[in-house]
């Protein structure tokens, strides 16, 4: 089974590419979705989060009646404090990786040829070592900024703070096995994705290489 690693900086179209993979029959594990589940009150991560960010010290991140975490307030707390961010990552990342491994095991049982792990910090966390091929969703900076500024509760300052936390897009593209340019429309992105999947299937011997087949035919002429 081939494991793809999908990544891309914020507002680069990574989630859209993940949706397209699903449309092509490739199951996708989303790290962000795992994180959202782990922030729930009954998750296995919650005791460690409550110990690291206690109610009496950070009352602003908890709802008063339910003690559920306020995602917006918690996100701002983490974004603006490097120590808090590292603390949370140390809690969440091992659990997200366990969820990924469970996804891989279940996918093997279902006999999928190709699956995908959507990992926002793929290169930053060396997760590329755990996948067979890496794909980066990329777009021009101005389009990226336009996309992110259209989202609610995003300021120019917050946008740049998020960018500073991530590996530059140019570096991600240089490290990737494949790059999908998402600034030319969904149809173009889908064509690029289909070509990439086709190429990977050939390299992985999941389908015959048409060039080799042509060479064999020619040798008999």
FIKOLZA-1660 file (N, C-alpha, C; in steps of 0.1 Angstrom, whole numbers, plus 5000, padded with zeros to 4 digits):
% residues 221
   i   px   py   pz ch aa at
   1 5008 4988 5000  A  X  N
   1 5000 5000 5000  A  X CA
   1 5009 5012 5000  A  X  C
   2 5005 5022 4991  A  X  N
   2 5013 5034 4990  A  X CA
   2 5007 5045 4999  A  X  C
   3 5016 5051 5007  A  X  N
   3 5011 5062 5016  A  X CA
   3 5016 5075 5011  A  X  C
   4 5007 5084 5008  A  X  N
   4 5010 5098 5003  A  X CA
   4 5010 5107 5015  A  X  C
   5 5019 5117 5015  A  X  N
   5 5018 5128 5025  A  X CA
   5 5015 5141 5018  A  X  C
   6 5003 5146 5022  A  X  N
   6 4998 5159 5016  A  X CA
   6 5001 5170 5026  A  X  C
   7 5006 5181 5022  A  X  N
   7 5008 5193 5030  A  X CA
   7 5007 5206 5022  A  X  C
   8 5009 5217 5029  A  X  N
   8 5008 5230 5023  A  X CA
   8 5006 5240 5033  A  X  C
   9 5011 5252 5031  A  X  N
   9 5009 5263 5041  A  X CA
   9 4994 5267 5042  A  X  C
  10 4991 5275 5051  A  X  N
  10 4977 5279 5053  A  X CA
  10 4972 5286 5041  A  X  C
  11 4959 5283 5037  A  X  N
  11 4952 5289 5026  A  X CA
  11 4958 5286 5013  A  X  C
  12 4965 5275 5012  A  X  N
  12 4971 5271 4999  A  X CA
  12 4963 5261 4991  A  X  C
  13 4952 5256 4997  A  X  N
  13 4943 5247 4989  A  X CA
  13 4945 5233 4993  A  X  C
  14 4952 5230 5004  A  X  N
  14 4955 5216 5008  A  X CA
  14 4942 5208 5010  A  X  C
  15 4933 5214 5017  A  X  N
  15 4920 5207 5020  A  X CA
  15 4912 5204 5008  A  X  C
  16 4913 5213 4998  A  X  N
  16 4906 5211 4985  A  X CA
  16 4912 5199 4978  A  X  C
  17 4925 5198 4978  A  X  N
  17 4932 5186 4972  A  X CA
  17 4929 5173 4979  A  X  C
  18 4927 5174 4993  A  X  N
  18 4923 5162 5000  A  X CA
  18 4909 5158 4996  A  X  C
  19 4900 5167 4994  A  X  N
  19 4887 5164 4990  A  X CA
  19 4887 5157 4976  A  X  C
  20 4896 5163 4967  A  X  N
  20 4897 5157 4954  A  X CA
  20 4902 5142 4955  A  X  C
  21 4911 5140 4964  A  X  N
  21 4916 5126 4965  A  X CA
  21 4905 5117 4969  A  X  C
  22 4897 5121 4979  A  X  N
  22 4885 5113 4982  A  X CA
  22 4876 5110 4970  A  X  C
  23 4875 5120 4962  A  X  N
  23 4866 5118 4950  A  X CA
  23 4873 5108 4940  A  X  C
  24 4886 5106 4941  A  X  N
  24 4893 5097 4933  A  X CA
  24 4894 5083 4939  A  X  C
  25 4888 5082 4951  A  X  N
  25 4888 5069 4958  A  X CA
  25 4899 5067 4967  A  X  C
  26 4907 5077 4970  A  X  N
  26 4918 5076 4979  A  X CA
  26 4914 5081 4993  A  X  C
  27 4914 5073 5003  A  X  N
  27 4910 5078 5016  A  X CA
  27 4920 5087 5022  A  X  C
  28 4916 5097 5029  A  X  N
  28 4925 5107 5035  A  X CA
  28 4923 5108 5050  A  X  C
  29 4934 5108 5057  A  X  N
  29 4934 5110 5071  A  X CA
  29 4938 5125 5073  A  X  C
  30 4930 5133 5080  A  X  N
  30 4932 5147 5083  A  X CA
  30 4937 5149 5097  A  X  C
  31 4949 5153 5098  A  X  N
  31 4955 5156 5112  A  X CA
  31 4947 5167 5119  A  X  C
  32 4943 5177 5112  A  X  N
  32 4935 5187 5119  A  X CA
  32 4922 5182 5125  A  X  C
  33 4916 5172 5118  A  X  N
  33 4904 5166 5123  A  X CA
  33 4907 5158 5136  A  X  C
  34 4918 5151 5136  A  X  N
  34 4922 5144 5148  A  X CA
  34 4924 5154 5160  A  X  C
  35 4930 5165 5157  A  X  N
  35 4933 5175 5167  A  X CA
  35 4920 5180 5173  A  X  C
  36 4910 5183 5164  A  X  N
  36 4897 5188 5169  A  X CA
  36 4890 5178 5178  A  X  C
  37 4891 5165 5175  A  X  N
  37 4885 5155 5183  A  X CA
  37 4893 5154 5197  A  X  C
  38 4906 5156 5197  A  X  N
  38 4914 5155 5209  A  X CA
  38 4911 5167 5218  A  X  C
  39 4906 5178 5213  A  X  N
  39 4902 5190 5221  A  X CA
  39 4889 5188 5228  A  X  C
  40 4881 5178 5224  A  X  N
  40 4868 5176 5231  A  X CA
  40 4870 5172 5245  A  X  C
  41 4860 5174 5253  A  X  N
  41 4861 5172 5268  A  X CA
  41 4864 5158 5272  A  X  C
  42 4858 5148 5264  A  X  N
  42 4860 5134 5268  A  X CA
  42 4871 5127 5261  A  X  C
  43 4880 5135 5254  A  X  N
  43 4891 5128 5247  A  X CA
  43 4902 5124 5256  A  X  C
  44 4910 5115 5251  A  X  N
  44 4921 5110 5259  A  X CA
  44 4932 5120 5262  A  X  C
  45 4932 5131 5254  A  X  N
  45 4942 5142 5256  A  X CA
  45 4937 5152 5266  A  X  C
  46 4924 5152 5269  A  X  N
  46 4919 5163 5278  A  X CA
  46 4925 5163 5292  A  X  C
  47 4928 5152 5299  A  X  N
  47 4934 5154 5312  A  X CA
  47 4948 5161 5311  A  X  C
  48 4956 5157 5301  A  X  N
  48 4969 5164 5300  A  X CA
  48 4967 5179 5296  A  X  C
  49 4957 5182 5288  A  X  N
  49 4955 5196 5284  A  X CA
  49 4950 5204 5296  A  X  C
  50 4941 5198 5304  A  X  N
  50 4936 5205 5316  A  X CA
  50 4948 5207 5326  A  X  C
  51 4957 5197 5327  A  X  N
  51 4968 5199 5336  A  X CA
  51 4978 5210 5332  A  X  C
  52 4980 5210 5318  A  X  N
  52 4989 5220 5313  A  X CA
  52 4984 5234 5312  A  X  C
  53 4970 5235 5310  A  X  N
  53 4963 5248 5309  A  X CA
  53 4951 5248 5319  A  X  C
  54 4954 5248 5332  A  X  N
  54 4943 5247 5342  A  X CA
  54 4933 5258 5342  A  X  C
  55 4921 5255 5345  A  X  N
  55 4910 5265 5345  A  X CA
  55 4913 5277 5353  A  X  C
  56 4919 5275 5365  A  X  N
  56 4922 5287 5374  A  X CA
  56 4932 5296 5368  A  X  C
  57 4940 5291 5359  A  X  N
  57 4951 5300 5354  A  X CA
  57 4947 5306 5340  A  X  C
  58 4938 5298 5333  A  X  N
  58 4934 5302 5319  A  X CA
  58 4919 5301 5318  A  X  C
  59 4912 5309 5326  A  X  N
  59 4897 5307 5326  A  X CA
  59 4891 5312 5312  A  X  C
  60 4898 5320 5305  A  X  N
  60 4893 5326 5293  A  X CA
  60 4892 5315 5282  A  X  C
  61 4898 5304 5283  A  X  N
  61 4898 5294 5272  A  X CA
  61 4887 5283 5275  A  X  C
  62 4880 5284 5286  A  X  N
  62 4870 5274 5289  A  X CA
  62 4856 5281 5290  A  X  C
  63 4846 5273 5285  A  X  N
  63 4832 5278 5287  A  X CA
  63 4828 5276 5301  A  X  C
  64 4821 5285 5306  A  X  N
  64 4818 5285 5321  A  X CA
  64 4809 5273 5325  A  X  C
  65 4799 5270 5318  A  X  N
  65 4790 5259 5322  A  X CA
  65 4795 5245 5319  A  X  C
  66 4800 5243 5307  A  X  N
  66 4804 5230 5302  A  X CA
  66 4819 5227 5304  A  X  C
  67 4827 5237 5305  A  X  N
  67 4841 5236 5306  A  X CA
  67 4847 5231 5293  A  X  C
  68 4840 5232 5282  A  X  N
  68 4845 5229 5269  A  X CA
  68 4855 5239 5266  A  X  C
  69 4865 5235 5258  A  X  N
  69 4875 5245 5253  A  X CA
  69 4870 5254 5243  A  X  C
  70 4872 5267 5244  A  X  N
  70 4868 5277 5234  A  X CA
  70 4880 5276 5223  A  X  C
  71 4877 5271 5212  A  X  N
  71 4887 5269 5202  A  X CA
  71 4894 5282 5197  A  X  C
  72 4886 5292 5195  A  X  N
  72 4892 5305 5191  A  X CA
  72 4901 5311 5201  A  X  C
  73 4897 5311 5214  A  X  N
  73 4905 5317 5225  A  X CA
  73 4917 5308 5227  A  X  C
  74 4915 5295 5227  A  X  N
  74 4927 5286 5229  A  X CA
  74 4937 5288 5217  A  X  C
  75 4932 5289 5205  A  X  N
  75 4941 5290 5194  A  X CA
  75 4949 5303 5195  A  X  C
  76 4943 5314 5199  A  X  N
  76 4950 5326 5201  A  X CA
  76 4961 5325 5212  A  X  C
  77 4957 5318 5223  A  X  N
  77 4967 5316 5234  A  X CA
  77 4979 5309 5229  A  X  C
  78 4977 5298 5221  A  X  N
  78 4988 5290 5216  A  X CA
  78 4996 5298 5205  A  X  C
  79 4989 5305 5197  A  X  N
  79 4996 5312 5186  A  X CA
  79 5005 5322 5191  A  X  C
  80 5002 5329 5202  A  X  N
  80 5010 5340 5207  A  X CA
  80 5020 5336 5218  A  X  C
  81 5022 5323 5220  A  X  N
  81 5032 5319 5230  A  X CA
  81 5039 5306 5226  A  X  C
  82 5052 5307 5223  A  X  N
  82 5059 5296 5218  A  X CA
  82 5060 5284 5228  A  X  C
  83 5061 5287 5241  A  X  N
  83 5061 5276 5251  A  X CA
  83 5048 5269 5252  A  X  C
  84 5037 5276 5251  A  X  N
  84 5024 5270 5251  A  X CA
  84 5022 5261 5239  A  X  C
  85 5027 5266 5227  A  X  N
  85 5026 5258 5215  A  X CA
  85 5033 5245 5216  A  X  C
  86 5045 5245 5221  A  X  N
  86 5053 5233 5222  A  X CA
  86 5047 5224 5232  A  X  C
  87 5042 5229 5243  A  X  N
  87 5035 5221 5253  A  X CA
  87 5023 5213 5247  A  X  C
  88 5015 5220 5240  A  X  N
  88 5003 5214 5233  A  X CA
  88 5008 5204 5223  A  X  C
  89 5018 5207 5215  A  X  N
  89 5022 5198 5205  A  X CA
  89 5027 5185 5211  A  X  C
  90 5034 5186 5222  A  X  N
  90 5039 5174 5229  A  X CA
  90 5028 5165 5234  A  X  C
  91 5017 5171 5237  A  X  N
  91 5005 5163 5241  A  X CA
  91 4998 5157 5229  A  X  C
  92 4996 5165 5219  A  X  N
  92 4987 5161 5207  A  X CA
  92 4994 5153 5197  A  X  C
  93 5007 5156 5193  A  X  N
  93 5013 5150 5182  A  X CA
  93 5014 5134 5184  A  X  C
  94 5018 5129 5195  A  X  N
  94 5019 5114 5197  A  X CA
  94 5005 5108 5195  A  X  C
  95 4995 5115 5199  A  X  N
  95 4981 5109 5198  A  X CA
  95 4976 5110 5184  A  X  C
  96 4980 5121 5177  A  X  N
  96 4976 5122 5163  A  X CA
  96 4983 5111 5155  A  X  C
  97 4996 5109 5158  A  X  N
  97 5003 5098 5151  A  X CA
  97 4997 5084 5154  A  X  C
  98 4993 5082 5166  A  X  N
  98 4986 5069 5169  A  X CA
  98 4973 5068 5160  A  X  C
  99 4966 5079 5158  A  X  N
  99 4954 5079 5150  A  X CA
  99 4957 5076 5136  A  X  C
 100 4968 5082 5131  A  X  N
 100 4973 5079 5117  A  X CA
 100 4976 5064 5116  A  X  C
 101 4983 5058 5125  A  X  N
 101 4987 5044 5124  A  X CA
 101 4974 5035 5124  A  X  C
 102 4964 5039 5132  A  X  N
 102 4952 5032 5132  A  X CA
 102 4945 5033 5118  A  X  C
 103 4945 5044 5113  A  X  N
 103 4940 5047 5099  A  X CA
 103 4947 5038 5089  A  X  C
 104 4960 5037 5090  A  X  N
 104 4968 5029 5081  A  X CA
 104 4965 5014 5082  A  X  C
 105 4964 5010 5094  A  X  N
 105 4960 4996 5097  A  X CA
 105 4947 4992 5091  A  X  C
 106 4937 5001 5093  A  X  N
 106 4923 4998 5088  A  X CA
 106 4923 4999 5073  A  X  C
 107 4931 5008 5067  A  X  N
 107 4931 5009 5052  A  X CA
 107 4938 4997 5046  A  X  C
 108 4948 4991 5053  A  X  N
 108 4954 4979 5048  A  X CA
 108 4944 4967 5048  A  X  C
 109 4936 4966 5059  A  X  N
 109 4926 4956 5060  A  X CA
 109 4916 4957 5048  A  X  C
 110 4913 4970 5045  A  X  N
 110 4903 4972 5034  A  X CA
 110 4909 4971 5020  A  X  C
 111 4923 4968 5020  A  X  N
 111 4930 4966 5008  A  X CA
 111 4930 4977 4998  A  X  C
 112 4932 4989 5003  A  X  N
 112 4934 5001 4995  A  X CA
 112 4948 5001 4989  A  X  C
 113 4949 5005 4977  A  X  N
 113 4963 5005 4970  A  X CA
 113 4970 5018 4975  A  X  C
 114 4963 5029 4976  A  X  N
 114 4969 5042 4980  A  X CA
 114 4960 5049 4990  A  X  C
 115 4967 5055 5000  A  X  N
 115 4960 5063 5010  A  X CA
 115 4968 5076 5012  A  X  C
 116 4962 5085 5019  A  X  N
 116 4969 5098 5020  A  X CA
 116 4968 5103 5035  A  X  C
 117 4979 5108 5040  A  X  N
 117 4979 5115 5053  A  X CA
 117 4980 5130 5051  A  X  C
 118 4970 5137 5054  A  X  N
 118 4970 5152 5053  A  X CA
 118 4977 5157 5066  A  X  C
 119 4989 5162 5065  A  X  N
 119 4997 5167 5077  A  X CA
 119 5002 5181 5074  A  X  C
 120 4996 5191 5081  A  X  N
 120 5000 5205 5079  A  X CA
 120 5015 5207 5081  A  X  C
 121 5020 5201 5092  A  X  N
 121 5034 5203 5095  A  X CA
 121 5043 5191 5091  A  X  C
 122 5040 5186 5079  A  X  N
 122 5047 5174 5074  A  X CA
 122 5062 5175 5075  A  X  C
 123 5067 5185 5068  A  X  N
 123 5082 5186 5068  A  X CA
 123 5087 5191 5081  A  X  C
 124 5080 5200 5088  A  X  N
 124 5084 5206 5100  A  X CA
 124 5086 5195 5111  A  X  C
 125 5078 5184 5110  A  X  N
 125 5079 5173 5120  A  X CA
 125 5086 5161 5115  A  X  C
 126 5092 5162 5103  A  X  N
 126 5099 5150 5097  A  X CA
 126 5090 5139 5093  A  X  C
 127 5077 5142 5092  A  X  N
 127 5068 5131 5089  A  X CA
 127 5069 5126 5074  A  X  C
 128 5077 5133 5066  A  X  N
 128 5080 5128 5053  A  X CA
 128 5087 5114 5053  A  X  C
 129 5093 5111 5064  A  X  N
 129 5100 5099 5066  A  X CA
 129 5091 5087 5067  A  X  C
 130 5078 5090 5070  A  X  N
 130 5068 5080 5073  A  X CA
 130 5059 5077 5061  A  X  C
 131 5061 5084 5050  A  X  N
 131 5053 5083 5038  A  X CA
 131 5061 5079 5026  A  X  C
 132 5055 5075 5015  A  X  N
 132 5062 5071 5003  A  X CA
 132 5065 5082 4993  A  X  C
 133 5055 5091 4992  A  X  N
 133 5056 5103 4983  A  X CA
 133 5050 5115 4990  A  X  C
 134 5055 5127 4988  A  X  N
 134 5050 5139 4993  A  X CA
 134 5044 5148 4983  A  X  C
 135 5033 5154 4986  A  X  N
 135 5026 5163 4976  A  X CA
 135 5024 5177 4984  A  X  C
 136 5027 5188 4978  A  X  N
 136 5025 5201 4984  A  X CA
 136 5015 5209 4975  A  X  C
 137 5005 5214 4982  A  X  N
 137 4996 5224 4976  A  X CA
 137 5002 5237 4977  A  X  C
 138 5003 5245 4966  A  X  N
 138 5009 5258 4966  A  X CA
 138 5001 5268 4957  A  X  C
 139 5003 5280 4961  A  X  N
 139 4996 5291 4954  A  X CA
 139 5005 5304 4955  A  X  C
 140 5003 5314 4946  A  X  N
 140 5010 5326 4948  A  X CA
 140 5007 5333 4961  A  X  C
 141 5016 5341 4966  A  X  N
 141 5015 5347 4979  A  X CA
 141 5002 5356 4980  A  X  C
 142 5000 5364 4969  A  X  N
 142 4989 5373 4970  A  X CA
 142 4975 5366 4970  A  X  C
 143 4975 5355 4963  A  X  N
 143 4962 5347 4963  A  X CA
 143 4961 5340 4977  A  X  C
 144 4972 5335 4983  A  X  N
 144 4971 5330 4996  A  X CA
 144 4966 5340 5006  A  X  C
 145 4971 5352 5005  A  X  N
 145 4967 5363 5015  A  X CA
 145 4953 5366 5013  A  X  C
 146 4948 5367 5000  A  X  N
 146 4934 5370 4997  A  X CA
 146 4925 5359 5003  A  X  C
 147 4929 5346 5002  A  X  N
 147 4921 5335 5007  A  X CA
 147 4920 5336 5022  A  X  C
 148 4931 5339 5029  A  X  N
 148 4931 5338 5043  A  X CA
 148 4924 5351 5049  A  X  C
 149 4925 5362 5043  A  X  N
 149 4919 5374 5048  A  X CA
 149 4904 5374 5046  A  X  C
 150 4899 5365 5037  A  X  N
 150 4885 5363 5036  A  X CA
 150 4878 5355 5047  A  X  C
 151 4887 5349 5055  A  X  N
 151 4882 5340 5066  A  X CA
 151 4878 5349 5078  A  X  C
 152 4869 5345 5086  A  X  N
 152 4865 5353 5098  A  X CA
 152 4876 5353 5108  A  X  C
 153 4877 5364 5116  A  X  N
 153 4886 5365 5127  A  X CA
 153 4901 5364 5123  A  X  C
 154 4904 5369 5111  A  X  N
 154 4918 5369 5107  A  X CA
 154 4923 5383 5104  A  X  C
 155 4933 5387 5111  A  X  N
 155 4939 5400 5109  A  X CA
 155 4952 5398 5101  A  X  C
 156 4957 5409 5096  A  X  N
 156 4970 5409 5089  A  X CA
 156 4981 5404 5098  A  X  C
 157 4981 5409 5110  A  X  N
 157 4991 5405 5120  A  X CA
 157 4990 5389 5123  A  X  C
 158 4978 5384 5124  A  X  N
 158 4976 5370 5127  A  X CA
 158 4981 5362 5115  A  X  C
 159 4978 5366 5103  A  X  N
 159 4982 5359 5091  A  X CA
 159 4997 5358 5091  A  X  C
 160 5005 5369 5094  A  X  N
 160 5019 5368 5093  A  X CA
 160 5025 5360 5105  A  X  C
 161 5018 5360 5116  A  X  N
 161 5023 5352 5127  A  X CA
 161 5022 5337 5124  A  X  C
 162 5011 5333 5117  A  X  N
 162 5009 5319 5113  A  X CA
 162 5020 5316 5103  A  X  C
 163 5023 5324 5093  A  X  N
 163 5033 5322 5083  A  X CA
 163 5047 5319 5090  A  X  C
 164 5050 5327 5100  A  X  N
 164 5063 5326 5106  A  X CA
 164 5064 5313 5113  A  X  C
 165 5053 5306 5117  A  X  N
 165 5054 5293 5124  A  X CA
 165 5055 5282 5114  A  X  C
 166 5054 5285 5101  A  X  N
 166 5054 5274 5091  A  X CA
 166 5067 5275 5082  A  X  C
 167 5071 5264 5077  A  X  N
 167 5082 5264 5067  A  X CA
 167 5077 5272 5055  A  X  C
 168 5086 5280 5049  A  X  N
 168 5082 5288 5037  A  X CA
 168 5078 5279 5026  A  X  C
 169 5068 5284 5018  A  X  N
 169 5062 5276 5007  A  X CA
 169 5073 5272 4997  A  X  C
 170 5082 5281 4994  A  X  N
 170 5093 5277 4985  A  X CA
 170 5101 5265 4989  A  X  C
 171 5104 5265 5003  A  X  N
 171 5111 5254 5008  A  X CA
 171 5103 5241 5008  A  X  C
 172 5090 5241 5011  A  X  N
 172 5082 5230 5010  A  X CA
 172 5082 5224 4996  A  X  C
 173 5080 5233 4986  A  X  N
 173 5080 5229 4972  A  X CA
 173 5093 5222 4968  A  X  C
 174 5104 5227 4973  A  X  N
 174 5117 5222 4970  A  X CA
 174 5119 5208 4975  A  X  C
 175 5113 5205 4987  A  X  N
 175 5114 5192 4994  A  X CA
 175 5104 5182 4988  A  X  C
 176 5093 5186 4982  A  X  N
 176 5082 5177 4978  A  X CA
 176 5086 5169 4966  A  X  C
 177 5080 5157 4965  A  X  N
 177 5081 5149 4953  A  X CA
 177 5072 5155 4942  A  X  C
 178 5060 5161 4946  A  X  N
 178 5051 5167 4936  A  X CA
 178 5046 5180 4942  A  X  C
 179 5043 5189 4933  A  X  N
 179 5036 5202 4937  A  X CA
 179 5024 5204 4929  A  X  C
 180 5013 5208 4935  A  X  N
 180 5001 5211 4928  A  X CA
 180 4998 5226 4929  A  X  C
 181 4998 5233 4918  A  X  N
 181 4995 5247 4918  A  X CA
 181 4980 5249 4919  A  X  C
 182 4975 5255 4930  A  X  N
 182 4961 5256 4931  A  X CA
 182 4955 5269 4927  A  X  C
 183 4963 5278 4922  A  X  N
 183 4958 5291 4918  A  X CA
 183 4952 5292 4904  A  X  C
 184 4951 5281 4897  A  X  N
 184 4947 5282 4883  A  X CA
 184 4933 5275 4882  A  X  C
 185 4926 5273 4893  A  X  N
 185 4912 5268 4892  A  X CA
 185 4912 5253 4896  A  X  C
 186 4900 5249 4901  A  X  N
 186 4899 5235 4905  A  X CA
 186 4901 5225 4895  A  X  C
 187 4896 5228 4882  A  X  N
 187 4898 5218 4871  A  X CA
 187 4913 5215 4869  A  X  C
 188 4920 5226 4869  A  X  N
 188 4935 5225 4867  A  X CA
 188 4941 5217 4878  A  X  C
 189 4937 5219 4890  A  X  N
 189 4943 5212 4902  A  X CA
 189 4939 5197 4901  A  X  C
 190 4927 5194 4897  A  X  N
 190 4923 5180 4896  A  X CA
 190 4931 5173 4885  A  X  C
 191 4933 5180 4874  A  X  N
 191 4941 5174 4863  A  X CA
 191 4955 5171 4868  A  X  C
 192 4961 5180 4875  A  X  N
 192 4975 5178 4881  A  X CA
 192 4975 5166 4890  A  X  C
 193 4964 5166 4899  A  X  N
 193 4964 5155 4909  A  X CA
 193 4962 5141 4902  A  X  C
 194 4954 5141 4892  A  X  N
 194 4952 5128 4884  A  X CA
 194 4965 5124 4878  A  X  C
 195 4972 5133 4872  A  X  N
 195 4985 5130 4866  A  X CA
 195 4995 5125 4876  A  X  C
 196 4995 5131 4888  A  X  N
 196 5004 5127 4898  A  X CA
 196 5001 5113 4903  A  X  C
 197 4988 5110 4905  A  X  N
 197 4984 5097 4910  A  X CA
 197 4988 5086 4899  A  X  C
 198 4986 5090 4887  A  X  N
 198 4989 5081 4876  A  X CA
 198 5004 5078 4876  A  X  C
 199 5012 5088 4878  A  X  N
 199 5027 5086 4878  A  X CA
 199 5031 5078 4890  A  X  C
 200 5025 5080 4901  A  X  N
 200 5028 5072 4913  A  X CA
 200 5024 5058 4911  A  X  C
 201 5013 5055 4905  A  X  N
 201 5009 5041 4902  A  X CA
 201 5018 5034 4893  A  X  C
 202 5024 5041 4883  A  X  N
 202 5034 5035 4874  A  X CA
 202 5046 5032 4882  A  X  C
 203 5051 5042 4890  A  X  N
 203 5064 5040 4898  A  X CA
 203 5062 5029 4908  A  X  C
 204 5050 5027 4913  A  X  N
 204 5048 5017 4923  A  X CA
 204 5043 5003 4917  A  X  C
 205 5044 5002 4904  A  X  N
 205 5040 4990 4897  A  X CA
 205 5025 4986 4899  A  X  C
 206 5017 4996 4902  A  X  N
 206 5003 4993 4904  A  X CA
 206 4996 4992 4890  A  X  C
 207 5002 4999 4880  A  X  N
 207 4997 4998 4866  A  X CA
 207 5009 4998 4857  A  X  C
 208 5007 4992 4845  A  X  N
 208 5019 4991 4836  A  X CA
 208 5024 5005 4831  A  X  C
 209 5037 5005 4828  A  X  N
 209 5043 5018 4823  A  X CA
 209 5040 5017 4808  A  X  C
 210 5032 5027 4802  A  X  N
 210 5029 5026 4788  A  X CA
 210 5042 5028 4779  A  X  C
 211 5052 5035 4784  A  X  N
 211 5064 5036 4776  A  X CA
 211 5071 5023 4775  A  X  C
 212 5072 5015 4786  A  X  N
 212 5078 5002 4785  A  X CA
 212 5071 4993 4776  A  X  C
 213 5057 4994 4777  A  X  N
 213 5049 4985 4769  A  X CA
 213 5052 4988 4754  A  X  C
 214 5053 5001 4751  A  X  N
 214 5056 5005 4737  A  X CA
 214 5069 5000 4732  A  X  C
 215 5079 5000 4742  A  X  N
 215 5093 4995 4738  A  X CA
 215 5092 4980 4735  A  X  C
 216 5084 4973 4743  A  X  N
 216 5083 4958 4741  A  X CA
 216 5076 4956 4727  A  X  C
 217 5066 4963 4724  A  X  N
 217 5059 4962 4711  A  X CA
 217 5069 4965 4700  A  X  C
 218 5076 4975 4702  A  X  N
 218 5086 4979 4691  A  X CA
 218 5096 4969 4688  A  X  C
 219 5101 4962 4699  A  X  N
 219 5111 4952 4698  A  X CA
 219 5107 4940 4690  A  X  C
 220 5094 4938 4689  A  X  N
 220 5089 4927 4681  A  X CA
 220 5085 4930 4667  A  X  C
 221 5087 4943 4663  A  X  N
 221 5083 4947 4650  A  X CA
 221 5095 4945 4640  A  X  C
% end
